[in-house]
Amino acid sequence: MPSDPFVILGISKGASQSEILEAYKTKRAYYQQHVFDEGEAGSDAARMLEVLDQAYQDAMSYTHEAAKISDGDGSDAAQFDAVKAAISAKDFAKAQSLLDDMYYRGGEWHYYQAIIFYEKNWLNDSKKQLELALDLDPENEKYKRSLESMKKKIDGGNAFAKGAAQGSDGQNASGQQNYYATQRSYQQQAEPSAMDGCCTACQCAICADCCCECLGGDLIRCC
């Protein structure tokens, strides 16, 4: 049995944390299917699950340490501050370039990638990045709130489109009424309140709870 965690996971040492996570989940799902096999097969599968767990932890630690060496002082906060400043200045090309240059791509990396995608109105891509961020850091409340807010925004847009389709066929009066009701509701949700002013100014928000703190505002310290 190889001891290199990257060999065990079947990926290269240059893999990002999201790639490590994906490889780990895929292999773990495979062996979980065979844990209850009879005889030696079941025992081997159970043993491999333990090996995979350790390989995942070792690979994650390796990428983090390698990032510190590559980035000099390894100051993640300073790097993300630069990304935040570029987003606040609406220089999304620069923000993306800064992200692309980062070796270590943990939850916070995917969070800021989600913000950039959101600004481009790529909502589904933004949602996927938030899901990756939460996979890498399941207890992060900021990621949880942002993902829930994104889901509601996407669902709201889908409801609006469905209402428009029902209202356009001219055959269902109640469907047309639903369309106008949906339109009014959607517009009301889209109108910023006075408390959302600073977030609107930033125009980099993923949710009312998180955008201002991460893109120049000081409502809550960005963690």
C-alpha positions as CSV (number, residue, x, y, z in Angstrom):
1,M,0.0,0.0,0.0
2,P,1.5,3.4,-1.0
3,S,2.0,5.9,1.7
4,D,1.8,9.0,-0.5
5,P,-1.7,10.5,0.1
6,F,-1.9,11.8,-3.4
7,V,-1.2,8.4,-4.9
8,I,-3.8,6.9,-2.6
9,L,-6.4,9.4,-3.8
10,G,-5.3,9.1,-7.4
11,I,-4.4,12.7,-8.0
12,S,-1.3,14.8,-8.6
13,K,0.5,16.8,-5.9
14,G,-0.5,20.0,-7.7
15,A,-4.2,19.3,-7.1
16,S,-6.3,22.0,-5.5
17,Q,-8.2,21.4,-2.3
18,S,-11.5,21.1,-4.2
19,E,-9.9,18.4,-6.5
20,I,-8.6,16.6,-3.4
21,L,-12.1,16.7,-1.9
22,E,-13.7,15.4,-5.0
23,A,-11.3,12.5,-5.4
24,Y,-11.8,11.6,-1.7
25,K,-15.6,11.6,-1.9
26,T,-15.5,9.5,-5.1
27,K,-13.2,6.8,-3.7
28,R,-15.0,6.9,-0.3
29,A,-18.4,6.3,-1.9
30,Y,-16.9,3.3,-3.8
31,Y,-15.5,1.6,-0.7
32,Q,-18.7,2.3,1.3
33,Q,-20.6,0.2,-1.1
34,H,-18.4,-2.8,-0.3
35,V,-18.0,-2.5,3.5
36,F,-20.7,-5.1,4.1
37,D,-19.4,-7.6,1.5
38,E,-18.7,-11.0,2.9
39,G,-15.2,-12.2,3.9
40,E,-12.0,-10.4,3.0
41,A,-13.6,-8.0,0.6
42,G,-15.6,-6.3,3.3
43,S,-12.6,-6.1,5.6
44,D,-10.5,-4.6,2.9
45,A,-13.1,-2.0,2.1
46,A,-13.4,-0.9,5.8
47,R,-9.6,-0.7,6.0
48,M,-9.5,1.5,2.9
49,L,-12.0,3.9,4.3
50,E,-9.6,4.5,7.2
51,V,-6.7,4.9,4.8
52,L,-8.6,7.4,2.6
53,D,-9.6,9.5,5.7
54,Q,-5.9,9.8,6.6
55,A,-4.8,10.4,3.1
56,Y,-7.4,13.2,2.7
57,Q,-6.2,14.9,5.9
58,D,-2.5,14.6,4.9
59,A,-3.2,15.9,1.3
60,M,-5.1,18.9,2.6
61,S,-2.3,19.7,5.1
62,Y,0.3,19.3,2.4
63,T,-1.4,21.8,0.0
64,H,-1.7,24.3,2.8
65,E,1.9,24.1,3.8
66,A,3.0,24.2,0.1
67,A,0.9,27.4,-0.4
68,K,2.7,29.1,2.5
69,I,6.1,28.3,1.0
70,S,4.9,29.4,-2.5
71,D,3.4,32.7,-1.2
72,G,6.3,33.6,1.0
73,D,4.7,34.6,4.3
74,G,1.6,32.6,3.5
75,S,-0.6,35.5,4.4
76,D,-4.0,34.4,3.2
77,A,-5.7,37.4,4.7
78,A,-3.5,39.8,2.7
79,Q,-4.2,38.0,-0.5
80,F,-7.9,38.1,0.0
81,D,-7.8,41.7,1.0
82,A,-6.3,42.4,-2.4
83,V,-9.1,40.4,-4.1
84,K,-11.7,42.2,-2.0
85,A,-10.3,45.6,-3.0
86,A,-10.3,44.7,-6.7
87,I,-13.9,43.5,-6.5
88,S,-14.9,46.7,-4.6
89,A,-13.3,48.7,-7.4
90,K,-15.3,46.6,-10.0
91,D,-12.0,45.4,-11.5
92,F,-13.2,41.8,-11.8
93,A,-10.4,40.9,-14.3
94,K,-7.8,41.8,-11.7
95,A,-9.7,40.0,-8.9
96,Q,-9.9,36.9,-11.0
97,S,-6.2,37.1,-11.9
98,L,-5.4,37.4,-8.2
99,L,-7.4,34.3,-7.4
100,D,-5.9,32.4,-10.3
101,D,-2.4,33.1,-8.9
102,M,-3.2,31.5,-5.6
103,Y,-1.9,28.1,-5.0
104,Y,-4.0,27.3,-2.0
105,R,-7.6,27.1,-2.9
106,G,-9.6,26.4,0.2
107,G,-13.1,27.4,1.2
108,E,-12.4,31.2,1.2
109,W,-11.0,30.9,-2.3
110,H,-14.2,29.4,-3.6
111,Y,-16.2,32.0,-1.7
112,Y,-14.5,34.9,-3.5
113,Q,-14.8,33.0,-6.8
114,A,-18.5,32.8,-6.1
115,I,-18.7,36.6,-5.6
116,I,-17.0,37.2,-8.9
117,F,-19.4,34.9,-10.7
118,Y,-22.3,36.6,-9.0
119,E,-21.1,40.0,-10.3
120,K,-21.1,38.5,-13.8
121,N,-24.7,37.2,-13.1
122,W,-23.5,33.6,-13.4
123,L,-25.8,32.6,-10.6
124,N,-25.6,28.8,-11.0
125,D,-21.8,28.9,-11.2
126,S,-21.7,31.1,-8.2
127,K,-23.9,28.6,-6.3
128,K,-21.5,25.7,-7.2
129,Q,-18.6,27.7,-5.8
130,L,-20.5,28.3,-2.6
131,E,-21.3,24.6,-2.4
132,L,-17.6,23.8,-2.8
133,A,-16.7,26.3,-0.1
134,L,-19.1,24.7,2.3
135,D,-17.9,21.2,1.5
136,L,-14.4,22.3,2.5
137,D,-15.5,24.2,5.6
138,P,-18.9,22.7,6.6
139,E,-19.2,24.7,9.8
140,N,-18.6,28.1,8.3
141,E,-21.8,30.2,8.9
142,K,-20.9,32.8,6.3
143,Y,-20.8,30.2,3.6
144,K,-24.1,28.7,4.9
145,R,-25.9,32.0,4.8
146,S,-24.5,32.9,1.4
147,L,-25.6,29.6,-0.1
148,E,-29.1,29.8,1.3
149,S,-29.4,33.4,0.0
150,M,-28.2,32.3,-3.4
151,K,-30.7,29.4,-3.6
152,K,-33.5,31.7,-2.8
153,K,-32.4,34.2,-5.4
154,I,-32.2,31.5,-8.1
155,D,-35.6,30.0,-7.0
156,G,-37.1,33.4,-7.1
157,G,-35.9,34.0,-10.7
158,N,-37.2,30.6,-11.7
159,A,-40.6,31.4,-10.2
160,F,-40.7,34.6,-12.1
161,A,-39.9,32.9,-15.4
162,K,-42.6,30.3,-14.7
163,G,-45.2,32.9,-14.0
164,A,-44.3,34.7,-17.2
165,A,-44.8,31.6,-19.2
166,Q,-48.2,30.9,-17.6
167,G,-49.3,34.5,-18.2
168,S,-48.3,34.5,-21.9
169,D,-50.4,31.5,-23.1
170,G,-53.6,33.5,-22.7
171,Q,-55.6,30.4,-21.8
172,N,-55.5,30.5,-18.0
173,A,-56.7,33.6,-16.2
174,S,-55.5,32.4,-12.8
175,G,-52.1,31.7,-14.3
176,Q,-51.9,35.3,-15.6
177,Q,-52.9,36.6,-12.2
178,N,-50.1,34.4,-10.7
179,Y,-47.7,35.9,-13.2
180,Y,-48.5,39.5,-12.2
181,A,-48.4,38.5,-8.5
182,T,-45.0,36.9,-9.0
183,Q,-43.7,39.9,-10.9
184,R,-44.8,42.3,-8.1
185,S,-43.2,40.0,-5.5
186,Y,-40.0,39.7,-7.4
187,Q,-39.7,43.4,-7.9
188,Q,-40.4,44.0,-4.2
189,Q,-37.6,41.6,-3.3
190,A,-35.3,43.3,-5.8
191,E,-35.8,46.8,-4.4
192,P,-33.2,47.5,-1.8
193,S,-34.2,48.8,1.6
194,A,-32.5,51.6,3.4
195,M,-30.6,49.1,5.5
196,D,-29.2,47.5,2.3
197,G,-27.7,50.8,1.1
198,C,-24.1,50.0,1.7
199,C,-24.5,46.6,0.1
200,T,-26.0,48.1,-3.0
201,A,-23.1,50.6,-3.2
202,C,-20.6,47.7,-3.1
203,Q,-22.7,45.7,-5.7
204,C,-20.7,42.6,-4.8
205,A,-23.2,41.1,-2.4
206,I,-24.1,37.4,-2.3
207,C,-26.4,38.0,0.6
208,A,-27.6,40.7,2.9
209,D,-25.7,39.1,5.8
210,C,-22.4,38.8,4.1
211,C,-21.8,41.1,1.2
212,C,-21.0,44.3,3.0
213,E,-18.6,42.7,5.5
214,C,-16.5,41.2,2.7
215,L,-16.5,43.9,0.0
216,G,-15.5,47.1,1.8
217,G,-18.2,47.6,4.4
218,D,-17.6,47.4,8.1
219,L,-21.0,46.0,9.4
220,I,-19.4,42.8,10.5
221,R,-15.7,41.8,10.4
222,C,-15.1,39.5,7.5
223,C,-13.7,36.2,8.8
